[in-house]
Amino acid sequence: MNGEDQYLANLYQRFPVEAEKGKGARLWDASGREFIDCMGGYGVALVGHCNDRVVQAVRAQAEKLITCHMSLYNRSRLEFLQKMASISPKGLTKLFFSNSGAEAIEAALKFARKYSGKPGVIAMNGAYHGKTFGALSVTYNEKYRKSFMPLLEGVKFVPYGDSSKLEGAIDDTIGTVILEPIQGETGIIVPPDGFLQQVREVCDRRNIVLVFDEIQAGLGRTGRMWAGQNWNTTPDIMCLAKGIAGGVPMGLTLAKPEIMDAMKLGEHSSTFAGNPLACAAGSATIDALTKDKLVENAASTGRAFKEGLLRLKDKHKIIRDVRGLGMMLGVELRFEVKDVLLDGINNGLLMLYSGRNIIRLLPPLVMDEATVARALEIMDTVLTGEERRRNVS
Ligand SMILES: Cc1ncc(COP(=O)(O)O)c(C=O)c1O
C-alpha cells in the first residue's frame, strides 16, 4: 500500500485501503473509490465520519484552547460533564477522564479495588477489555496474554451467561466483577435473558463492585443508550471510549460517588484527561445522539439490517448464525471470513471480523435503510462468490 508499513510496528491486521475522506457512513480513498463503512473504525465512527456537529465544535474549540490540564477549570469541560450527566445511568454521578478504552478499564480496576479493599476480579470467558497490563489481565484470549505473564494476580474467568458459576467462583478475595453487556471482540455474544440481572443480584448480595465495559456496546449502539438497559441493569462502574468524542480520543470511567470518593488526591491521573478539544467533540457527539435521534435510528435501522442478514442466512448455507442488537451485528460463517472481507472491499463494502469466522458489523448509527439495503446486496454478491469458490450450494 502507501509505505506506512516500513515505519510501523507490525501489530495490526491491515486491509488494502488508504482512506482519504469520510462523511456519515461512507469513506473514500484517494482515487475517489467509495465504500460503505460497516467497519466504522471499530465502533469509533459512532455518529458518522466527520459529523457536522463534531466538525464545527472541534473547529471552534481549536481556535480557543486545545489543552487545559485537569488542575485548571474549563468551560468546554463543564458543558461536556453536564451533557454526560444528562444521559448517564442513574447513580453513576462521578466521572474520571482518560483517552482510550484500555485506560478507562485500568481506572475502573483501580477504583473498584480501592473501594472494595479486595484484589480479586472475576471476568468472563471470551472477554475483551484492552491490551494494557491491567486490561489484558481481564481479557480472556490466550493469544493476547501468553507472552506477557505474569499479569495481575487474582483474576478468575467464568463462563459468560452462567451466574451460578460466577457465584461459585466468589471467595473472600473477590472485590470486582467485570463484563461486557454484549461481548464484541469475541463475536457479538448477546447474554441470555436474565444473566445481567442475576449478576447484579449476586454482586449486591455479596458486596462486590460490578463494572460494565460499555466501550463497544454503549452510547446507542444497541438501540438503547446503554447496552445494560436492554436488561434493565445498571452497574456500579461503567467504562466508555470509542465513539464518545466523535473520533477524537477520549475514555471515561463513570462510578457511584461512594466508589470515586474512596480514591485519594493523586492516586490516579492522566495528562491529556478532559482536554477542551475532546470535550467539545464529546458534547457535539451527545447532541448528535440525542437531538438527531441516532439511538432510535440504531434500533430501527439495526432491526432492518438484522432482518436482511437473516434473509441472507436463509439463502446462503455458508452462514451459520446471525446475531446482535441494533447496529452491533455478527454473522458467523462456516469458513474463514478473510476472503469475504477482501471481496467486500473490492465491491465497496468495509466489514470487520471477530476471530477467524465471524463478520462483525459496527456501522455508524447515522446509516440509513437505503445504505443498509446496498450493503446487504454487496454481502449477497460476496457470499455467493465465496460459496462458488468453496463449492457450497
Ligand atoms: C469492549 C471493549 N473494551 C475495551 C476496549 C479497548 O479499547 P482501546 O482499544 O481504546 O484501548 C475495546 C476495544 O476494542 C473494546 O471493544
PDBQT file of the ligand as one rigid body, heavy atoms in Angstrom, charges set to zero:
ROOT
HETATM    1  C1  LIG A 401     -15.345  -3.871  24.929  1.00  0.00    +0.000 C 
HETATM    2  C2  LIG A 401     -14.013  -3.218  24.761  1.00  0.00    +0.000 A 
HETATM    3  N1  LIG A 401     -13.313  -2.867  25.849  1.00  0.00    +0.000 NA
HETATM    4  C3  LIG A 401     -12.119  -2.268  25.761  1.00  0.00    +0.000 A 
HETATM    5  C4  LIG A 401     -11.540  -1.995  24.533  1.00  0.00    +0.000 A 
HETATM    6  C5  LIG A 401     -10.189  -1.363  24.458  1.00  0.00    +0.000 C 
HETATM    7  O1  LIG A 401     -10.283  -0.075  23.948  1.00  0.00    +0.000 OA
HETATM    8  P1  LIG A 401      -8.976   0.652  23.350  1.00  0.00    +0.000 P 
HETATM    9  O2  LIG A 401      -8.585  -0.092  22.111  1.00  0.00    +0.000 OA
HETATM   10  O3  LIG A 401      -9.434   2.056  23.082  1.00  0.00    +0.000 OA
HETATM   11  O4  LIG A 401      -7.926   0.591  24.397  1.00  0.00    +0.000 OA
HETATM   12  C6  LIG A 401     -12.239  -2.351  23.364  1.00  0.00    +0.000 A 
HETATM   13  C7  LIG A 401     -11.644  -2.117  22.043  1.00  0.00    +0.000 C 
HETATM   14  O5  LIG A 401     -11.985  -2.720  21.057  1.00  0.00    +0.000 OA
HETATM   15  C8  LIG A 401     -13.493  -2.982  23.482  1.00  0.00    +0.000 A 
HETATM   16  O6  LIG A 401     -14.191  -3.359  22.404  1.00  0.00    +0.000 OA
ENDROOT
TORSDOF 0
